[in-house]
Amino acid sequence: MFPRIYICLFVLIFISGCTTSSKYQVIYNGEKDPKQEQSEINHQDYTIAIVPKVTGIPYFNAVEEGAVEAGYDLDVNVLYSGPLIADWNQQETIINHYIEQNVDLIAVSANDPEKLGPVLKKASLKGIRVITWDSDTNKHYREMFINMVDPEVLGRHIMDTLSSRVNEQGSYAIITGASDAANLNEWIEWMKLHQKENYPNMTLVDIVESNDDPKQAYKAATDLVQKYPDLRGIIGSSSVGPPAASQAVQDADKAGDITVVGLSTPNLMREYIKEGSSQVVTLWSPKKLGYLTVSVAKELLDSQEIQDNQYISNIGNIRVKEDTVIMGQPIDFTKENIDQYDF
């Protein structure tokens, strides 16, 4: 036990000396109760570092919960830390600290697909495995990407949820997160393509950034409502967008006139959907995404091949397309079913 205690103390001391621009926290350190010690012979003392785009918002809090649970179930050490704002520079700093700690694997949800490349290559050269989840980098910088859903399916589906509620007519705008986020940009491209192919009487008038900041998202939504008096719909492509747009629509007394759809959690959207300032939001289980990320990481560290249609405990059957794992299908939350979900 002495070596393990020594290592844990070192990690905690190291973390406490970091700057306040980012959040550093040891989530699960692999300590066992006496019953677990009986299976020590089978234990692989892996340390898996999870880096989200940003901390402190419900979506990534739920991912953290799933990662912690997987760490406990799979008997691995899980570290989870991310920046306070969606900023690739802060992610780079966090990844450098993990490299210094010589973790076994780093899994990052990238704020920029290219700018994190050098630090991820540095990790690989040190023998640290690198994967991405939620938001990808250039494939040359990582080994595997864990995606929530097929991006084409998701983008087209979101556009369908809007078009069906505006009778396939009128102008709409999109509130995105960070402009460099690869996953958001890919979803938006599929939304735009689907609209052009299938809903020619609809017009995209603006795409504005929120940087995953709720206050910035609310200002963006308020500006859109004022700038485009005939606006029929707003799509939020990151989790802070739909609640901000719903509040802005409500404050402008335009609930029912402007349709709000997009990607967000049930807990953020419950009241807005029930009172009618939003009609439907779409997502997946972010908790399962955290669990899957740790599960895939351990499989890779165990030198196991991730296979198409493979069953993952607590997740189900996954799909694999080349170097991408796809967790499942999107879920729509409406007034009729939103109370069935709690995240």
MOVEN-V17730 format. One record per run of one state. SS is the DSSP state (A for helix, B for strand, O for the rest). FROM is the first residue (numbers start at 1). TO is the last residue. If there is no record, write none. Layout:
ss=SS from=FROM to=TO
ss=SS from=FROM to=TO
This chain:
ss=O from=1 to=1
ss=A from=2 to=16
ss=O from=17 to=21
ss=B from=22 to=23
ss=O from=24 to=25
ss=B from=26 to=28
ss=O from=29 to=33
ss=A from=34 to=37
ss=O from=38 to=39
ss=A from=40 to=42
ss=O from=43 to=46
ss=B from=47 to=51
ss=O from=52 to=57
ss=A from=58 to=74
ss=O from=75 to=76
ss=B from=77 to=80
ss=O from=81 to=81
ss=B from=82 to=83
ss=O from=84 to=87
ss=A from=88 to=101
ss=O from=102 to=104
ss=B from=105 to=108
ss=O from=109 to=116
ss=A from=117 to=125
ss=O from=126 to=128
ss=B from=129 to=133
ss=O from=134 to=138
ss=A from=139 to=141
ss=O from=142 to=144
ss=B from=145 to=147
ss=O from=148 to=150
ss=A from=151 to=163
ss=O from=164 to=169
ss=B from=170 to=176
ss=O from=177 to=181
ss=A from=182 to=198
ss=O from=199 to=201
ss=B from=202 to=209
ss=O from=210 to=213
ss=A from=214 to=227
ss=O from=228 to=230
ss=B from=231 to=236
ss=O from=237 to=238
ss=A from=239 to=251
ss=O from=252 to=254
ss=B from=255 to=255
ss=O from=256 to=257
ss=B from=258 to=263
ss=O from=264 to=265
ss=A from=266 to=275
ss=O from=276 to=280
ss=B from=281 to=283
ss=O from=284 to=285
ss=A from=286 to=301
ss=O from=302 to=310
ss=B from=311 to=312
ss=O from=313 to=315
ss=B from=316 to=317
ss=O from=318 to=318
ss=B from=319 to=321
ss=O from=322 to=323
ss=B from=324 to=326
ss=O from=327 to=330
ss=B from=331 to=333
ss=O from=334 to=337
ss=A from=338 to=340
ss=O from=341 to=343
